[in-house]
Amino acid sequence: MPSSEARRFIVVEGPIGVGKTTLARRLAHTFGCELLLEAPEQNPFLDRFYRDMRSAAFQTQLSFLLQRARQLEALRQTDLFLPVQVADFLIEKDRLFASLTLDEAEMRLYDQVYAHLTLQAPTPDLVIYLHAPVELLLERIASRGRPYEREISPEYVARVAAAYARTFQEFDTAPLLMVDSAQTDLLRNDADYALLLQQIDSIQSGRHHFHAVAARFS
């Protein structure tokens, strides 16, 4: 297991269906730490959004923003000396989704609220970005059978995946670990998971700063 002295807040991110919550749960179990998860089922507008994105985009995005901001504020107020904390979302993702769904006027208003609510959001010590082909994302979304995801279109998933790719090509807020989840099985393959833990340890111990994993992980 990696040393936890230099590591506090790890975020697992990636597009819909990529497996970020599954990985976040396994990391939290490994480190015996707190786990901060998104709760999309608690967004009262999400089902309506997937049925008619244009009419419900603003309400859906504000609901997510308020939820995520509350969660991160609670995290900020917890014991900062806990060895590790793991989350399955990055606050910046909220604006990523907003940019895909809101019109110009809505985006201006959203940005005002976003700037106020995220002013003191904690910065991760490490971000793990999972990516996969759109076809695999669609398969995984279908297999988990969430009622509010039944109306997701392939076009929307492709747009989300492309937005994530653009975002993390230029991401420099925190050390970054990029993982191709189509080529690895971090839930059932212990060798893959052990390699991931090694990479986390090398980044957090300072042997790498911004690092995209080579070979099987990219």
N, C-alpha and C positions, 0 to 999 in steps of 0.2 A: 504494500500500500504506500502511496506517495506520502512524503512528509507534509504535514498540514501547517507548519509554523508560518510559512510565507503566504499562505492562501486563506482567504476569508470568504469571498463572495464569487461563486462560479455561476455563470449563466449559460444555459443551453438554448440555442436558437435555431431557427430554420422554418421553411414554409410548411403549410398545412399538410399533415400526414407524414412528415419526415421522421418522426419518432423521438422528438425532443423530450416529451414528458416521460416516456419510457426510460430514456437515458438519465434524465434528471433523477428519477426515482432510484435507479440503480446506484448512481453516484452518492445520493444521500444515504442509502443503505450501507455502502462501502465505508463512507466517512463517519457514519453514525451521527448525522447532523440534521439540522432543520431543513425543511423543504418548502419552497414557496411556489405554488402552482397557479396557473391561470384557471379561471372557472368560467369557460365560455357558456356553459349551460345556465349560468346565472344572469346572462345578458337577456333581458326580456324582449329585445328587438332583433335578436340574431336570426330566428326562424323567418321572420318577416323580411329581413335583409336578403337572405338567400333566395327568397321567392320574388322579391322586387327590390333590387339593390338601390336603384335611384331614389325611391320614395323613403327608404328607411336608413340610408347611409349615415346621415348626420347624427341621428339618435343613437344608432348602433355604435358609432365611433366614440361619441362622448361618453356613453355608458362604459365602454371598455377603458377609456382614458381615466375616468374617475375610479374605476375598480383597481386598475393597475397602480395609480398614484397612491391610493389608500394602502395597498399592500406594501409598496416600497417605503412609505412613511412608517408603517408599523415595523418593517425590517430595520429602518434607520434608527428606530428608538429601542431596538433590542440590544442585548449585550454584545458590543462590538468585539469583545475578546473571545467570543465563541470561535473555535478553530475553523469551522467551515459553515457556509450557508449556500444552498443551491437553489436556483430558480429556473423555471422553464420559459422565461420571457425576459426580453430586454425592453426598457421603456421606449427606446427609439423605434421599436417595431410599430408602436401605435401611430406614429406619424407616417411611417411607410405605408400602412394600410389606408390611412386618411388620404394620402396623396393619390391613391388609386381610385377612390370612390367619391370624393367630395368635389363639388364645383368650386370655382374661384372665390365666390363670396363666402361660401361655407368654410373654405380653407383658411381664409383670413381670420374669421371668427374662431375657428378651431385653434389656430396658431396662438392667439392671445390666451386662450384657456390653457393650452399645452405649456406655454412658457411659464405661466404662473404655477401650475401644478407640478412641474418637473424641475423646478429651480434647485431643490435640494435632494434630488434623487441620487442614491449612492452609485458610484462608479464600480463596475465589476473589476475584480482582480484578474479574471480570465473569462473570455467568451468562447464557447465551443459552437461553431456553426456547422450544422448538418445540412447536406444538400443531396439531392437525388433527381433523376429524370422525372419529368411530369407524368409519364405513364405509370411509374412506380408510385408516385404520390397519389394518383387517382385510385390505383388498386388498394392502397392502404386505407384511404378515406372510405371506400366502399366496404372494405372488410370489417371496419369497426362499427358500422351500422348505427351511427348517431342520427337520430331523427332530424335534427336541425341542419345536418349536412347533406341530406338527400337531394337538395336542389342546387348544390354547387356545380357550376359548369366547368368543363375542361378549360375553357378560355380564361375563366377567372383564376383557376389554379396556375395556369401558365403565366399569367400576368404577375401573380404573387411570387412565383418562383424566380421570374426574371428580375423583379424588383429586389428580392433578397440578394441575388447574384450581384447586381449593380452596387447595392449598399455595402456588401462585404468585400468587394474589390477595393473600396476606398476607405474601409473602416480603420480608424486609428485611435479610437477612444480607449481601448484596453488591449492587452495581449490577446491574440486571436489564434485559435486552433481550428482548422478546417478539416472536416471529415466527410468523405463520400459514403453515405449510408447505404448506397446500392452495392458497394463492394465489401462492406463489413457487416457483421451481425453482433452488435454490442450487447444484445440481450442474452443470446444463447451460445455465442462463441467466446469461450473464456480467453483464448489466445488474443483475439481482437480486442477484447476489453482490457486485458493486461497491457497490451501495446498502448492503448489510449491512456491508461494510468501512467505509464512511463513518460509519455509525451507531456501530460499535465505536469508531472513532477519536474521534467527538464525545463519547462517554461517558467514554472513558479519558483524554481530555485535559481533562476537567472541565467541558465545556460543558453536560453533562447529568449528573444523578446517578442517580436511579431513573427509568428511561425505558422506556415501551412504545412501540414504533415505530408510527406512524400510517400512514394510506393503505394501500398494498399489503401492508404487513407486519402488519396487525392486523385 
